Amino acid sequence: MSMTAEEVLDRYERLHGLTAAMLQSARGGEWEALLSLERECSGVLQPVIDANGGPPLDAMQSKRKVEVLKAILLEDAEIRSLTSDWMNKLEQFLGKSTRDKAAHQLYRGNA
């Protein structure tokens, strides 16, 4: 599929909008919404990947693409931080739950 430079930039702008929404979902602990938006991001970006990045961009278009990608990367870093914190809490909870279950089984076995 061939894409115009404007179509490529539009895809990056749409991706930026989605990552902004993902960040809001992560901040609010809305994990299902985050996953749904992540899947949507893949659909938005896939045509650019299929088009090998699209046609060459002029200087203004390249500058805008870099600005958008920097914003996306900043949002992505914060999303990763928020999801990492959530995953750590989940691992701690699951570890505690497993330890509690093992202690309960041990106690019941010795009673």
Backbone as XML, in Angstrom:
<?xml version="1.0"?>
<chain id="A" units="angstrom">
  <residue number="1" name="MET">
    <atom name="N" x="0.842" y="-1.180" z="0.000"/>
    <atom name="CA" x="0.000" y="0.000" z="0.000"/>
    <atom name="C" x="0.885" y="1.240" z="0.000"/>
  </residue>
  <residue number="2" name="SER">
    <atom name="N" x="0.653" y="2.133" z="-0.907"/>
    <atom name="CA" x="1.444" y="3.359" z="-0.920"/>
    <atom name="C" x="0.672" y="4.442" z="-0.171"/>
  </residue>
  <residue number="3" name="MET">
    <atom name="N" x="1.423" y="5.269" z="0.514"/>
    <atom name="CA" x="0.825" y="6.340" z="1.312"/>
    <atom name="C" x="1.472" y="7.653" z="0.916"/>
  </residue>
  <residue number="4" name="THR">
    <atom name="N" x="0.690" y="8.717" z="1.035"/>
    <atom name="CA" x="1.253" y="10.045" z="0.823"/>
    <atom name="C" x="1.910" y="10.500" z="2.122"/>
  </residue>
  <residue number="5" name="ALA">
    <atom name="N" x="2.730" y="11.515" z="2.028"/>
    <atom name="CA" x="3.377" y="12.067" z="3.209"/>
    <atom name="C" x="2.328" y="12.565" z="4.208"/>
  </residue>
  <residue number="6" name="GLU">
    <atom name="N" x="1.264" y="13.174" z="3.697"/>
    <atom name="CA" x="0.195" y="13.669" z="4.571"/>
    <atom name="C" x="-0.485" y="12.517" z="5.310"/>
  </residue>
  <residue number="7" name="GLU">
    <atom name="N" x="-0.684" y="11.401" z="4.631"/>
    <atom name="CA" x="-1.300" y="10.235" z="5.273"/>
    <atom name="C" x="-0.394" y="9.664" z="6.365"/>
  </residue>
  <residue number="8" name="VAL">
    <atom name="N" x="0.894" y="9.654" z="6.109"/>
    <atom name="CA" x="1.849" y="9.169" z="7.109"/>
    <atom name="C" x="1.805" y="10.068" z="8.343"/>
  </residue>
  <residue number="9" name="LEU">
    <atom name="N" x="1.862" y="11.369" z="8.131"/>
    <atom name="CA" x="1.807" y="12.303" z="9.258"/>
    <atom name="C" x="0.487" y="12.186" z="10.011"/>
  </residue>
  <residue number="10" name="ASP">
    <atom name="N" x="-0.594" y="11.988" z="9.280"/>
    <atom name="CA" x="-1.897" y="11.807" z="9.919"/>
    <atom name="C" x="-1.883" y="10.579" z="10.827"/>
  </residue>
  <residue number="11" name="ARG">
    <atom name="N" x="-1.255" y="9.514" z="10.373"/>
    <atom name="CA" x="-1.157" y="8.299" z="11.201"/>
    <atom name="C" x="-0.366" y="8.573" z="12.482"/>
  </residue>
  <residue number="12" name="TYR">
    <atom name="N" x="0.721" y="9.307" z="12.366"/>
    <atom name="CA" x="1.504" y="9.629" z="13.565"/>
    <atom name="C" x="0.713" y="10.534" z="14.508"/>
  </residue>
  <residue number="13" name="GLU">
    <atom name="N" x="-0.027" y="11.476" z="13.957"/>
    <atom name="CA" x="-0.862" y="12.346" z="14.794"/>
    <atom name="C" x="-1.939" y="11.525" z="15.506"/>
  </residue>
  <residue number="14" name="ARG">
    <atom name="N" x="-2.545" y="10.592" z="14.788"/>
    <atom name="CA" x="-3.550" y="9.725" z="15.404"/>
    <atom name="C" x="-2.925" y="8.860" z="16.493"/>
  </residue>
  <residue number="15" name="LEU">
    <atom name="N" x="-1.732" y="8.360" z="16.230"/>
    <atom name="CA" x="-1.017" y="7.570" z="17.225"/>
    <atom name="C" x="-0.737" y="8.410" z="18.472"/>
  </residue>
  <residue number="16" name="HIS">
    <atom name="N" x="-0.370" y="9.653" z="18.277"/>
    <atom name="CA" x="-0.133" y="10.559" z="19.402"/>
    <atom name="C" x="-1.410" y="10.745" z="20.219"/>
  </residue>
  <residue number="17" name="GLY">
    <atom name="N" x="-2.531" y="10.917" z="19.558"/>
    <atom name="CA" x="-3.805" y="11.040" z="20.261"/>
    <atom name="C" x="-4.128" y="9.794" z="21.068"/>
  </residue>
  <residue number="18" name="LEU">
    <atom name="N" x="-3.848" y="8.637" z="20.493"/>
    <atom name="CA" x="-4.104" y="7.381" z="21.192"/>
    <atom name="C" x="-3.169" y="7.195" z="22.380"/>
  </residue>
  <residue number="19" name="THR">
    <atom name="N" x="-1.902" y="7.553" z="22.226"/>
    <atom name="CA" x="-0.990" y="7.392" z="23.364"/>
    <atom name="C" x="-1.347" y="8.373" z="24.484"/>
  </residue>
  <residue number="20" name="ALA">
    <atom name="N" x="-1.855" y="9.550" z="24.128"/>
    <atom name="CA" x="-2.318" y="10.485" z="25.152"/>
    <atom name="C" x="-3.492" y="9.879" z="25.914"/>
  </residue>
  <residue number="21" name="ALA">
    <atom name="N" x="-4.415" y="9.237" z="25.191"/>
    <atom name="CA" x="-5.553" y="8.570" z="25.832"/>
    <atom name="C" x="-5.076" y="7.387" z="26.673"/>
  </residue>
  <residue number="22" name="MET">
    <atom name="N" x="-4.064" y="6.671" z="26.190"/>
    <atom name="CA" x="-3.507" y="5.554" z="26.953"/>
    <atom name="C" x="-2.913" y="6.053" z="28.271"/>
  </residue>
  <residue number="23" name="LEU">
    <atom name="N" x="-2.241" y="7.171" z="28.201"/>
    <atom name="CA" x="-1.644" y="7.737" z="29.410"/>
    <atom name="C" x="-2.728" y="8.102" z="30.421"/>
  </residue>
  <residue number="24" name="GLN">
    <atom name="N" x="-3.806" y="8.697" z="29.958"/>
    <atom name="CA" x="-4.913" y="9.029" z="30.865"/>
    <atom name="C" x="-5.501" y="7.761" z="31.478"/>
  </residue>
  <residue number="25" name="SER">
    <atom name="N" x="-5.632" y="6.716" z="30.674"/>
    <atom name="CA" x="-6.152" y="5.447" z="31.195"/>
    <atom name="C" x="-5.214" y="4.869" z="32.245"/>
  </residue>
  <residue number="26" name="ALA">
    <atom name="N" x="-3.920" y="4.917" z="31.977"/>
    <atom name="CA" x="-2.937" y="4.400" z="32.936"/>
    <atom name="C" x="-2.962" y="5.211" z="34.219"/>
  </residue>
  <residue number="27" name="ARG">
    <atom name="N" x="-3.056" y="6.522" z="34.101"/>
    <atom name="CA" x="-3.116" y="7.376" z="35.293"/>
    <atom name="C" x="-4.351" y="7.064" z="36.131"/>
  </residue>
  <residue number="28" name="GLY">
    <atom name="N" x="-5.444" y="6.696" z="35.458"/>
    <atom name="CA" x="-6.676" y="6.397" z="36.161"/>
    <atom name="C" x="-6.829" y="4.941" z="36.558"/>
  </residue>
  <residue number="29" name="GLY">
    <atom name="N" x="-5.815" y="4.125" z="36.242"/>
    <atom name="CA" x="-5.880" y="2.705" z="36.565"/>
    <atom name="C" x="-6.921" y="1.958" z="35.752"/>
  </residue>
  <residue number="30" name="GLU">
    <atom name="N" x="-7.241" y="2.476" z="34.593"/>
    <atom name="CA" x="-8.228" y="1.859" z="33.704"/>
    <atom name="C" x="-7.499" y="0.918" z="32.737"/>
  </residue>
  <residue number="31" name="TRP">
    <atom name="N" x="-7.166" y="-0.273" z="33.234"/>
    <atom name="CA" x="-6.284" y="-1.181" z="32.504"/>
    <atom name="C" x="-6.938" y="-1.778" z="31.266"/>
  </residue>
  <residue number="32" name="GLU">
    <atom name="N" x="-8.230" y="-2.066" z="31.311"/>
    <atom name="CA" x="-8.918" y="-2.603" z="30.129"/>
    <atom name="C" x="-8.938" y="-1.576" z="29.006"/>
  </residue>
  <residue number="33" name="ALA">
    <atom name="N" x="-9.200" y="-0.323" z="29.352"/>
    <atom name="CA" x="-9.190" y="0.748" z="28.352"/>
    <atom name="C" x="-7.793" y="0.904" z="27.760"/>
  </residue>
  <residue number="34" name="LEU">
    <atom name="N" x="-6.791" y="0.799" z="28.614"/>
    <atom name="CA" x="-5.410" y="0.902" z="28.152"/>
    <atom name="C" x="-5.102" y="-0.184" z="27.128"/>
  </residue>
  <residue number="35" name="LEU">
    <atom name="N" x="-5.506" y="-1.409" z="27.421"/>
    <atom name="CA" x="-5.261" y="-2.518" z="26.496"/>
    <atom name="C" x="-5.998" y="-2.320" z="25.180"/>
  </residue>
  <residue number="36" name="SER">
    <atom name="N" x="-7.214" y="-1.843" z="25.245"/>
    <atom name="CA" x="-7.997" y="-1.596" z="24.039"/>
    <atom name="C" x="-7.333" y="-0.529" z="23.172"/>
  </residue>
  <residue number="37" name="LEU">
    <atom name="N" x="-6.870" y="0.535" z="23.799"/>
    <atom name="CA" x="-6.183" y="1.594" z="23.062"/>
    <atom name="C" x="-4.867" y="1.108" z="22.475"/>
  </residue>
  <residue number="38" name="GLU">
    <atom name="N" x="-4.191" y="0.245" z="23.191"/>
    <atom name="CA" x="-2.928" y="-0.310" z="22.693"/>
    <atom name="C" x="-3.172" y="-1.103" z="21.408"/>
  </residue>
  <residue number="39" name="ARG">
    <atom name="N" x="-4.237" y="-1.897" z="21.394"/>
    <atom name="CA" x="-4.585" y="-2.647" z="20.173"/>
    <atom name="C" x="-4.920" y="-1.691" z="19.026"/>
  </residue>
  <residue number="40" name="GLU">
    <atom name="N" x="-5.618" y="-0.615" z="19.354"/>
    <atom name="CA" x="-5.964" y="0.370" z="18.334"/>
    <atom name="C" x="-4.712" y="1.024" z="17.755"/>
  </residue>
  <residue number="41" name="CYS">
    <atom name="N" x="-3.712" y="1.266" z="18.594"/>
    <atom name="CA" x="-2.443" y="1.836" z="18.128"/>
    <atom name="C" x="-1.803" y="0.953" z="17.061"/>
  </residue>
  <residue number="42" name="SER">
    <atom name="N" x="-1.840" y="-0.344" z="17.295"/>
    <atom name="CA" x="-1.252" y="-1.272" z="16.325"/>
    <atom name="C" x="-1.931" y="-1.131" z="14.969"/>
  </residue>
  <residue number="43" name="GLY">
    <atom name="N" x="-3.250" y="-0.998" z="14.990"/>
    <atom name="CA" x="-3.993" y="-0.846" z="13.737"/>
    <atom name="C" x="-3.683" y="0.451" z="13.018"/>
  </residue>
  <residue number="44" name="VAL">
    <atom name="N" x="-3.441" y="1.506" z="13.781"/>
    <atom name="CA" x="-3.127" y="2.799" z="13.178"/>
    <atom name="C" x="-1.739" y="2.788" z="12.566"/>
  </residue>
  <residue number="45" name="LEU">
    <atom name="N" x="-0.807" y="2.139" z="13.209"/>
    <atom name="CA" x="0.582" y="2.156" z="12.759"/>
    <atom name="C" x="0.884" y="1.134" z="11.663"/>
  </residue>
  <residue number="46" name="GLN">
    <atom name="N" x="0.140" y="0.052" z="11.624"/>
    <atom name="CA" x="0.453" y="-1.027" z="10.682"/>
    <atom name="C" x="0.545" y="-0.578" z="9.217"/>
  </residue>
  <residue number="47" name="PRO">
    <atom name="N" x="-0.358" y="0.281" z="8.711"/>
    <atom name="CA" x="-0.203" y="0.726" z="7.322"/>
    <atom name="C" x="1.106" y="1.455" z="7.049"/>
  </residue>
  <residue number="48" name="VAL">
    <atom name="N" x="1.609" y="2.193" z="8.030"/>
    <atom name="CA" x="2.899" y="2.883" z="7.861"/>
    <atom name="C" x="4.024" y="1.849" z="7.784"/>
  </residue>
  <residue number="49" name="ILE">
    <atom name="N" x="3.925" y="0.828" z="8.622"/>
    <atom name="CA" x="4.919" y="-0.245" z="8.598"/>
    <atom name="C" x="4.862" y="-0.968" z="7.257"/>
  </residue>
  <residue number="50" name="ASP">
    <atom name="N" x="3.649" y="-1.281" z="6.805"/>
    <atom name="CA" x="3.469" y="-1.979" z="5.525"/>
    <atom name="C" x="3.994" y="-1.159" z="4.353"/>
  </residue>
  <residue number="51" name="ALA">
    <atom name="N" x="3.933" y="0.160" z="4.470"/>
    <atom name="CA" x="4.409" y="1.051" z="3.410"/>
    <atom name="C" x="5.886" y="1.397" z="3.596"/>
  </residue>
  <residue number="52" name="ASN">
    <atom name="N" x="6.580" y="0.627" z="4.432"/>
    <atom name="CA" x="8.008" y="0.866" z="4.695"/>
    <atom name="C" x="8.275" y="2.299" z="5.137"/>
  </residue>
  <residue number="53" name="GLY">
    <atom name="N" x="7.389" y="2.829" z="5.961"/>
    <atom name="CA" x="7.580" y="4.172" z="6.494"/>
    <atom name="C" x="6.992" y="5.271" z="5.631"/>
  </residue>
  <residue number="54" name="GLY">
    <atom name="N" x="6.538" y="4.923" z="4.448"/>
    <atom name="CA" x="5.941" y="5.918" z="3.560"/>
    <atom name="C" x="6.983" y="6.644" z="2.741"/>
  </residue>
  <residue number="55" name="PRO">
    <atom name="N" x="6.534" y="7.647" z="2.005"/>
    <atom name="CA" x="7.450" y="8.392" z="1.124"/>
    <atom name="C" x="8.357" y="9.320" z="1.919"/>
  </residue>
  <residue number="56" name="PRO">
    <atom name="N" x="9.397" y="9.821" z="1.286"/>
    <atom name="CA" x="10.256" y="10.798" z="1.959"/>
    <atom name="C" x="9.437" y="12.036" z="2.341"/>
  </residue>
  <residue number="57" name="LEU">
    <atom name="N" x="9.792" y="12.628" z="3.467"/>
    <atom name="CA" x="9.103" y="13.822" z="3.939"/>
    <atom name="C" x="9.959" y="15.049" z="3.669"/>
  </residue>
  <residue number="58" name="ASP">
    <atom name="N" x="9.289" y="16.181" z="3.447"/>
    <atom name="CA" x="10.064" y="17.412" z="3.292"/>
    <atom name="C" x="10.513" y="17.882" z="4.682"/>
  </residue>
  <residue number="59" name="ALA">
    <atom name="N" x="11.257" y="18.972" z="4.724"/>
    <atom name="CA" x="11.845" y="19.436" z="5.983"/>
    <atom name="C" x="10.790" y="19.746" z="7.041"/>
  </residue>
  <residue number="60" name="MET">
    <atom name="N" x="9.725" y="20.421" z="6.664"/>
    <atom name="CA" x="8.654" y="20.763" z="7.616"/>
    <atom name="C" x="7.949" y="19.507" z="8.113"/>
  </residue>
  <residue number="61" name="GLN">
    <atom name="N" x="7.698" y="18.580" z="7.208"/>
    <atom name="CA" x="7.034" y="17.332" z="7.585"/>
    <atom name="C" x="7.927" y="16.504" z="8.504"/>
  </residue>
  <residue number="62" name="SER">
    <atom name="N" x="9.207" y="16.451" z="8.189"/>
    <atom name="CA" x="10.156" y="15.710" z="9.035"/>
    <atom name="C" x="10.229" y="16.309" z="10.427"/>
  </residue>
  <residue number="63" name="LYS">
    <atom name="N" x="10.240" y="17.631" z="10.501"/>
    <atom name="CA" x="10.283" y="18.310" z="11.794"/>
    <atom name="C" x="9.036" y="17.960" z="12.602"/>
  </residue>
  <residue number="64" name="ARG">
    <atom name="N" x="7.874" y="17.996" z="11.968"/>
    <atom name="CA" x="6.626" y="17.679" z="12.666"/>
    <atom name="C" x="6.623" y="16.223" z="13.113"/>
  </residue>
  <residue number="65" name="LYS">
    <atom name="N" x="7.100" y="15.321" z="12.267"/>
    <atom name="CA" x="7.156" y="13.905" z="12.624"/>
    <atom name="C" x="8.025" y="13.702" z="13.859"/>
  </residue>
  <residue number="66" name="VAL">
    <atom name="N" x="9.167" y="14.357" z="13.902"/>
    <atom name="CA" x="10.074" y="14.241" z="15.050"/>
    <atom name="C" x="9.400" y="14.784" z="16.310"/>
  </residue>
  <residue number="67" name="GLU">
    <atom name="N" x="8.710" y="15.912" z="16.205"/>
    <atom name="CA" x="8.010" y="16.482" z="17.367"/>
    <atom name="C" x="6.957" y="15.508" z="17.899"/>
  </residue>
  <residue number="68" name="VAL">
    <atom name="N" x="6.193" y="14.925" z="16.990"/>
    <atom name="CA" x="5.136" y="13.996" z="17.386"/>
    <atom name="C" x="5.745" y="12.748" z="18.014"/>
  </residue>
  <residue number="69" name="LEU">
    <atom name="N" x="6.800" y="12.221" z="17.395"/>
    <atom name="CA" x="7.434" y="11.021" z="17.940"/>
    <atom name="C" x="8.039" y="11.277" z="19.321"/>
  </residue>
  <residue number="70" name="LYS">
    <atom name="N" x="8.613" y="12.447" z="19.535"/>
    <atom name="CA" x="9.143" y="12.782" z="20.865"/>
    <atom name="C" x="8.025" y="12.808" z="21.904"/>
  </residue>
  <residue number="71" name="ALA">
    <atom name="N" x="6.887" y="13.387" z="21.537"/>
    <atom name="CA" x="5.746" y="13.431" z="22.459"/>
    <atom name="C" x="5.245" y="12.020" z="22.752"/>
  </residue>
  <residue number="72" name="ILE">
    <atom name="N" x="5.186" y="11.185" z="21.727"/>
    <atom name="CA" x="4.745" y="9.800" z="21.906"/>
    <atom name="C" x="5.698" y="9.066" z="22.845"/>
  </residue>
  <residue number="73" name="LEU">
    <atom name="N" x="6.989" y="9.250" z="22.652"/>
    <atom name="CA" x="7.977" y="8.574" z="23.495"/>
    <atom name="C" x="7.890" y="9.026" z="24.950"/>
  </residue>
  <residue number="74" name="LEU">
    <atom name="N" x="7.640" y="10.319" z="25.178"/>
    <atom name="CA" x="7.475" y="10.807" z="26.554"/>
    <atom name="C" x="6.240" y="10.183" z="27.206"/>
  </residue>
  <residue number="75" name="GLU">
    <atom name="N" x="5.147" y="10.131" z="26.457"/>
    <atom name="CA" x="3.925" y="9.511" z="26.978"/>
    <atom name="C" x="4.147" y="8.029" z="27.239"/>
  </residue>
  <residue number="76" name="ASP">
    <atom name="N" x="4.824" y="7.374" z="26.312"/>
    <atom name="CA" x="5.089" y="5.946" z="26.462"/>
    <atom name="C" x="5.936" y="5.675" z="27.707"/>
  </residue>
  <residue number="77" name="ALA">
    <atom name="N" x="6.921" y="6.518" z="27.957"/>
    <atom name="CA" x="7.768" y="6.333" z="29.149"/>
    <atom name="C" x="6.942" y="6.439" z="30.421"/>
  </residue>
  <residue number="78" name="GLU">
    <atom name="N" x="6.020" y="7.401" z="30.469"/>
    <atom name="CA" x="5.188" y="7.535" z="31.666"/>
    <atom name="C" x="4.220" y="6.358" z="31.793"/>
  </residue>
  <residue number="79" name="ILE">
    <atom name="N" x="3.684" y="5.909" z="30.664"/>
    <atom name="CA" x="2.796" y="4.735" z="30.685"/>
    <atom name="C" x="3.554" y="3.534" z="31.238"/>
  </residue>
  <residue number="80" name="ARG">
    <atom name="N" x="4.758" y="3.327" z="30.756"/>
    <atom name="CA" x="5.573" y="2.203" z="31.232"/>
    <atom name="C" x="5.843" y="2.306" z="32.733"/>
  </residue>
  <residue number="81" name="SER">
    <atom name="N" x="6.112" y="3.508" z="33.202"/>
    <atom name="CA" x="6.351" y="3.701" z="34.631"/>
    <atom name="C" x="5.097" y="3.358" z="35.437"/>
  </residue>
  <residue number="82" name="LEU">
    <atom name="N" x="3.956" y="3.842" z="34.985"/>
    <atom name="CA" x="2.703" y="3.574" z="35.695"/>
    <atom name="C" x="2.337" y="2.095" z="35.665"/>
  </residue>
  <residue number="83" name="THR">
    <atom name="N" x="2.523" y="1.458" z="34.528"/>
    <atom name="CA" x="2.176" y="0.033" z="34.447"/>
    <atom name="C" x="3.189" y="-0.803" z="35.217"/>
  </residue>
  <residue number="84" name="SER">
    <atom name="N" x="4.428" y="-0.358" z="35.269"/>
    <atom name="CA" x="5.443" y="-1.069" z="36.039"/>
    <atom name="C" x="5.100" y="-1.032" z="37.520"/>
  </residue>
  <residue number="85" name="ASP">
    <atom name="N" x="4.690" y="0.140" z="38.009"/>
    <atom name="CA" x="4.279" y="0.257" z="39.414"/>
    <atom name="C" x="3.105" y="-0.674" z="39.700"/>
  </residue>
  <residue number="86" name="TRP">
    <atom name="N" x="2.141" y="-0.689" z="38.787"/>
    <atom name="CA" x="0.964" y="-1.540" z="38.961"/>
    <atom name="C" x="1.362" y="-3.017" z="38.962"/>
  </residue>
  <residue number="87" name="MET">
    <atom name="N" x="2.253" y="-3.393" z="38.045"/>
    <atom name="CA" x="2.699" y="-4.787" z="37.975"/>
    <atom name="C" x="3.451" y="-5.178" z="39.245"/>
  </residue>
  <residue number="88" name="ASN">
    <atom name="N" x="4.267" y="-4.281" z="39.781"/>
    <atom name="CA" x="4.977" y="-4.571" z="41.036"/>
    <atom name="C" x="3.997" y="-4.798" z="42.176"/>
  </residue>
  <residue number="89" name="LYS">
    <atom name="N" x="2.970" y="-3.966" z="42.270"/>
    <atom name="CA" x="1.957" y="-4.142" z="43.317"/>
    <atom name="C" x="1.224" y="-5.473" z="43.130"/>
  </residue>
  <residue number="90" name="LEU">
    <atom name="N" x="0.915" y="-5.804" z="41.895"/>
    <atom name="CA" x="0.230" y="-7.064" z="41.609"/>
    <atom name="C" x="1.105" y="-8.251" z="41.991"/>
  </residue>
  <residue number="91" name="GLU">
    <atom name="N" x="2.390" y="-8.187" z="41.653"/>
    <atom name="CA" x="3.309" y="-9.266" z="42.008"/>
    <atom name="C" x="3.419" y="-9.414" z="43.526"/>
  </residue>
  <residue number="92" name="GLN">
    <atom name="N" x="3.478" y="-8.298" z="44.236"/>
    <atom name="CA" x="3.534" y="-8.352" z="45.697"/>
    <atom name="C" x="2.264" y="-8.981" z="46.254"/>
  </residue>
  <residue number="93" name="PHE">
    <atom name="N" x="1.122" y="-8.587" z="45.720"/>
    <atom name="CA" x="-0.151" y="-9.140" z="46.177"/>
    <atom name="C" x="-0.215" y="-10.636" z="45.903"/>
  </residue>
  <residue number="94" name="LEU">
    <atom name="N" x="0.166" y="-11.025" z="44.686"/>
    <atom name="CA" x="0.110" y="-12.444" z="44.337"/>
    <atom name="C" x="1.106" y="-13.246" z="45.164"/>
  </residue>
  <residue number="95" name="GLY">
    <atom name="N" x="2.268" y="-12.681" z="45.420"/>
    <atom name="CA" x="3.256" y="-13.367" z="46.255"/>
    <atom name="C" x="2.755" y="-13.540" z="47.664"/>
  </residue>
  <residue number="96" name="LYS">
    <atom name="N" x="2.135" y="-12.512" z="48.225"/>
    <atom name="CA" x="1.577" y="-12.593" z="49.572"/>
    <atom name="C" x="0.452" y="-13.608" z="49.604"/>
  </residue>
  <residue number="97" name="SER">
    <atom name="N" x="-0.375" y="-13.599" z="48.585"/>
    <atom name="CA" x="-1.493" y="-14.539" z="48.523"/>
    <atom name="C" x="-0.985" y="-15.977" z="48.463"/>
  </residue>
  <residue number="98" name="THR">
    <atom name="N" x="0.064" y="-16.201" z="47.699"/>
    <atom name="CA" x="0.637" y="-17.546" z="47.582"/>
    <atom name="C" x="1.242" y="-17.982" z="48.914"/>
  </residue>
  <residue number="99" name="ARG">
    <atom name="N" x="1.964" y="-17.073" z="49.585"/>
    <atom name="CA" x="2.544" y="-17.389" z="50.890"/>
    <atom name="C" x="1.458" y="-17.685" z="51.920"/>
  </residue>
  <residue number="100" name="ASP">
    <atom name="N" x="0.408" y="-16.871" z="51.921"/>
    <atom name="CA" x="-0.699" y="-17.084" z="52.860"/>
    <atom name="C" x="-1.358" y="-18.432" z="52.610"/>
  </residue>
  <residue number="101" name="LYS">
    <atom name="N" x="-1.548" y="-18.774" z="51.357"/>
    <atom name="CA" x="-2.176" y="-20.054" z="51.011"/>
    <atom name="C" x="-1.291" y="-21.217" z="51.459"/>
  </residue>
  <residue number="102" name="ALA">
    <atom name="N" x="0.013" y="-21.096" z="51.223"/>
    <atom name="CA" x="0.938" y="-22.166" z="51.627"/>
    <atom name="C" x="0.950" y="-22.324" z="53.142"/>
  </residue>
  <residue number="103" name="ALA">
    <atom name="N" x="0.948" y="-21.201" z="53.871"/>
    <atom name="CA" x="0.931" y="-21.270" z="55.339"/>
    <atom name="C" x="-0.368" y="-21.901" z="55.828"/>
  </residue>
  <residue number="104" name="HIS">
    <atom name="N" x="-1.470" y="-21.533" z="55.190"/>
    <atom name="CA" x="-2.764" y="-22.094" z="55.571"/>
    <atom name="C" x="-2.780" y="-23.605" z="55.322"/>
  </residue>
  <residue number="105" name="GLN">
    <atom name="N" x="-2.260" y="-24.048" z="54.183"/>
    <atom name="CA" x="-2.228" y="-25.469" z="53.873"/>
    <atom name="C" x="-1.309" y="-26.209" z="54.839"/>
  </residue>
  <residue number="106" name="LEU">
    <atom name="N" x="-0.178" y="-25.605" z="55.180"/>
    <atom name="CA" x="0.748" y="-26.207" z="56.112"/>
    <atom name="C" x="0.092" y="-26.352" z="57.482"/>
  </residue>
  <residue number="107" name="TYR">
    <atom name="N" x="-0.570" y="-25.296" z="57.913"/>
    <atom name="CA" x="-1.241" y="-25.337" z="59.207"/>
    <atom name="C" x="-2.332" y="-26.416" z="59.213"/>
  </residue>
  <residue number="108" name="ARG">
    <atom name="N" x="-3.141" y="-26.472" z="58.165"/>
    <atom name="CA" x="-4.228" y="-27.448" z="58.082"/>
    <atom name="C" x="-3.667" y="-28.880" z="58.044"/>
  </residue>
  <residue number="109" name="GLY">
    <atom name="N" x="-2.520" y="-29.025" z="57.416"/>
    <atom name="CA" x="-1.895" y="-30.361" z="57.333"/>
    <atom name="C" x="-1.359" y="-30.819" z="58.666"/>
  </residue>
  <residue number="110" name="ASN">
    <atom name="N" x="-0.960" y="-29.894" z="59.536"/>
    <atom name="CA" x="-0.391" y="-30.237" z="60.845"/>
    <atom name="C" x="-1.438" y="-30.252" z="61.951"/>
  </residue>
  <residue number="111" name="ALA">
    <atom name="N" x="-2.640" y="-29.810" z="61.648"/>
    <atom name="CA" x="-3.677" y="-29.719" z="62.696"/>
    <atom name="C" x="-4.256" y="-31.075" z="63.022"/>
  </residue>
</chain>
